Amino acid sequence: MKKAVCLLSGGMDSTTLAYVAKDLGYEILVLHTRYGQRTEEKEAECAKKIASLLDASEFTEFSLSHLLAFGASSLTDPGMEVHDHDESVQGGIPNTYVPFRNSNLLSIATSYAEARGAEAIFIGVQASDYVGYPDCRPEFVEAFQRVIDLGTSDETNITLMTPFVNMNKTEIVRTGMELGVPYEYTWSCYRSNGPACGTCDSCYYRLEAFKANGIPDPIDYE
């Protein structure tokens, strides 16, 4: 069976994507990251549960604690406020952006994939809602695929899989519903390990996606 490394945060997008990979016939190797984010414990709990439900062949957890040390993001710096979603704010990079995080994630995922002989890396980058995140753009994905091609052995052939990059969250939830994704075991809130705040950007887009699909979000909110 072909193998895929799935970067699984425990959130809605990455969980749905892991189910897509499973549906495509891949053996799942889960890679989960702790980097000092506010909801680190809840995310780890969800990722482990999802990995179990997917019957993943491996669950590997690693630390990017240097991102916590660097700060400059409201996800890792307690001195910065996680803002509520505000429709009037247009453009710019949100303060929830963790500097160059996805490059860090993909570098480790590439090492893991090459070591295990995996043919694909799945990452749930998604540009339509989070247009301010520079490392979620299609151009970034294309550039990193080139990095993978140049930085691995000639015998290695790893494809960076980002099927959600041009989808919105409504479409992602619809895909998950078709695949039977257990969203009750996922977590999206930027602020809290539970209950979810319901007002940060991540909660806002999640709630809107469930509403647009005509189903309630199964997790608890304040």
C-alpha positions as CSV (number, residue, x, y, z in Angstrom):
1,M,0.0,0.0,0.0
2,K,1.3,3.5,-0.8
3,K,2.1,5.6,2.2
4,A,1.3,9.2,3.1
5,V,2.5,11.5,5.8
6,C,-0.5,13.5,7.1
7,L,0.2,16.6,9.1
8,L,-2.6,16.4,11.6
9,S,-3.1,19.2,14.0
10,G,-6.4,17.8,15.3
11,G,-8.3,20.6,13.6
12,M,-11.2,20.5,11.1
13,D,-9.1,21.0,8.0
14,S,-6.3,18.6,8.7
15,T,-8.6,15.9,10.0
16,T,-10.8,16.1,6.9
17,L,-7.7,15.9,4.7
18,A,-6.4,12.8,6.6
19,Y,-9.8,11.2,5.8
20,V,-9.4,12.2,2.1
21,A,-5.9,10.5,2.1
22,K,-7.4,7.4,3.6
23,D,-10.2,7.4,1.0
24,L,-7.5,7.6,-1.7
25,G,-6.0,4.4,-0.5
26,Y,-3.0,5.6,1.4
27,E,-1.5,4.0,4.5
28,I,-1.6,6.9,7.0
29,L,1.5,8.1,8.9
30,V,0.4,10.8,11.3
31,L,2.7,13.7,12.2
32,H,1.5,16.0,15.0
33,T,3.3,19.1,16.2
34,R,3.5,20.9,19.5
35,Y,4.9,24.4,19.3
36,G,3.6,26.0,22.5
37,Q,0.3,27.1,21.0
38,R,-2.4,28.0,23.5
39,T,-4.5,24.9,22.7
40,E,-1.6,22.5,22.6
41,E,-3.1,19.9,24.9
42,K,-6.5,19.8,23.3
43,E,-5.0,19.6,19.8
44,A,-2.8,16.7,20.8
45,E,-5.7,14.9,22.4
46,C,-7.8,15.3,19.2
47,A,-4.9,14.3,16.9
48,K,-4.3,11.1,18.8
49,K,-8.0,10.2,18.7
50,I,-8.3,10.8,15.0
51,A,-5.2,8.8,14.3
52,S,-6.7,5.9,16.2
53,L,-10.0,6.2,14.3
54,L,-8.1,6.3,11.0
55,D,-6.1,3.2,12.0
56,A,-2.9,5.1,11.3
57,S,0.1,2.9,11.1
58,E,2.2,5.4,13.0
59,F,1.6,8.4,15.2
60,T,4.7,10.6,15.6
61,E,4.6,13.7,17.8
62,F,7.4,16.3,17.7
63,S,8.2,19.7,19.1
64,L,8.9,22.9,17.4
65,S,9.5,24.7,20.7
66,H,11.7,27.3,19.0
67,L,8.6,28.8,17.6
68,L,7.4,29.4,21.1
69,A,10.7,31.0,22.0
70,F,10.6,33.2,18.9
71,G,7.0,34.4,19.7
72,A,5.6,37.2,17.4
73,S,2.3,35.3,17.2
74,S,-0.8,35.5,19.4
75,L,-0.9,31.7,19.3
76,T,2.4,31.4,21.2
77,D,2.9,34.8,23.0
78,P,0.6,35.3,26.1
79,G,1.3,39.0,25.9
80,M,-0.5,39.2,22.5
81,E,-4.3,39.1,22.3
82,V,-6.1,36.7,20.0
83,H,-8.6,39.0,18.3
84,D,-12.2,38.3,17.7
85,H,-13.2,37.9,14.0
86,D,-13.9,41.3,12.5
87,E,-15.5,41.5,9.0
88,S,-14.4,45.2,8.8
89,V,-10.7,44.2,8.9
90,Q,-9.5,43.5,5.4
91,G,-6.0,42.7,4.3
92,G,-2.8,42.3,6.2
93,I,-1.4,39.4,8.0
94,P,-3.4,38.3,11.1
95,N,-1.5,38.2,14.4
96,T,-2.3,34.5,14.7
97,Y,0.3,33.9,11.9
98,V,3.2,31.9,13.3
99,P,6.3,33.1,11.3
100,F,7.3,30.5,8.7
101,R,5.6,27.7,10.6
102,N,4.4,25.7,7.5
103,S,8.0,25.6,6.2
104,N,9.1,24.2,9.5
105,L,6.3,21.6,9.4
106,L,7.0,20.6,5.8
107,S,10.7,20.2,6.3
108,I,10.2,17.7,9.1
109,A,7.4,16.0,7.2
110,T,9.7,15.6,4.2
111,S,12.4,14.0,6.3
112,Y,9.8,11.6,7.8
113,A,8.3,10.8,4.3
114,E,11.7,10.1,2.8
115,A,12.8,7.9,5.7
116,R,9.6,5.9,5.5
117,G,9.4,5.7,1.7
118,A,6.1,7.6,1.6
119,E,4.9,8.9,-1.7
120,A,2.9,11.9,-0.5
121,I,2.7,14.6,2.2
122,F,-0.8,15.9,3.0
123,I,-1.1,19.4,4.5
124,G,-4.4,21.3,5.0
125,V,-3.3,24.7,3.8
126,Q,-6.3,26.7,2.7
127,A,-6.0,30.2,1.2
128,S,-9.6,31.4,0.6
129,D,-10.5,32.2,4.2
130,Y,-7.0,33.1,5.5
131,V,-5.8,35.2,2.6
132,G,-3.3,37.0,4.9
133,Y,-1.2,33.8,5.7
134,P,1.7,33.9,3.3
135,D,2.5,30.2,3.8
136,C,-0.9,29.0,2.8
137,R,-0.8,30.4,-0.8
138,P,-0.7,28.2,-3.9
139,E,2.6,29.8,-4.8
140,F,4.1,28.7,-1.6
141,V,3.0,25.1,-2.2
142,E,4.5,25.2,-5.7
143,A,7.8,26.5,-4.3
144,F,8.0,24.0,-1.5
145,Q,7.4,21.1,-4.0
146,R,10.5,22.4,-5.8
147,V,12.4,22.3,-2.5
148,I,11.3,18.7,-1.9
149,D,12.4,17.7,-5.4
150,L,15.8,19.4,-5.1
151,G,16.5,18.4,-1.5
152,T,15.8,14.7,-1.5
153,S,17.6,11.8,-3.2
154,D,17.2,11.1,-6.9
155,E,15.3,7.9,-6.0
156,T,12.8,9.8,-3.8
157,N,9.5,10.9,-5.3
158,I,7.3,12.8,-2.8
159,T,4.2,14.8,-3.9
160,L,3.0,17.6,-1.7
161,M,-0.8,17.1,-1.6
162,T,-2.9,20.3,-0.9
163,P,-6.4,19.6,-2.3
164,F,-8.0,22.2,0.0
165,V,-5.7,25.1,-1.0
166,N,-8.4,26.7,-3.2
167,M,-11.5,25.5,-1.3
168,N,-13.4,27.3,1.4
169,K,-14.4,25.8,4.8
170,T,-18.0,25.2,3.7
171,E,-16.7,22.9,0.9
172,I,-14.2,21.2,3.3
173,V,-17.0,20.4,5.8
174,R,-19.2,19.1,2.9
175,T,-16.3,16.8,1.9
176,G,-15.9,15.6,5.5
177,M,-19.6,14.9,5.8
178,E,-19.4,12.7,2.7
179,L,-16.5,10.8,4.2
180,G,-18.0,10.5,7.7
181,V,-15.4,12.6,9.5
182,P,-16.1,12.6,13.3
183,Y,-15.9,16.4,13.8
184,E,-16.8,16.0,17.5
185,Y,-13.2,14.9,18.0
186,T,-11.7,17.9,16.3
187,W,-10.6,21.3,17.7
188,S,-10.3,24.7,16.0
189,C,-10.4,27.4,18.7
190,Y,-7.3,29.5,19.0
191,R,-8.0,30.6,22.6
192,S,-9.2,27.8,24.7
193,N,-8.8,24.1,25.4
194,G,-12.5,24.0,26.0
195,P,-15.2,25.1,25.6
196,A,-14.4,26.9,22.3
197,C,-14.7,30.7,22.4
198,G,-16.9,30.9,19.3
199,T,-15.5,34.4,18.4
200,C,-11.9,34.0,17.2
201,D,-11.3,33.8,13.4
202,S,-10.9,30.0,13.5
203,C,-14.2,29.5,15.5
204,Y,-16.0,32.0,13.3
205,Y,-15.1,30.2,10.0
206,R,-15.8,26.8,11.5
207,L,-19.3,27.8,12.7
208,E,-20.1,29.5,9.4
209,A,-19.1,26.3,7.5
210,F,-21.3,24.1,9.6
211,K,-24.2,26.6,9.3
212,A,-23.8,26.7,5.5
213,N,-24.0,22.9,5.4
214,G,-27.2,22.9,7.5
215,I,-25.8,20.9,10.4
216,P,-24.8,21.9,14.0
217,D,-21.1,21.9,15.1
218,P,-20.8,19.0,17.5
219,I,-18.3,20.6,19.8
220,D,-19.1,22.8,22.9
221,Y,-18.9,26.6,22.8
222,E,-19.1,29.2,25.5
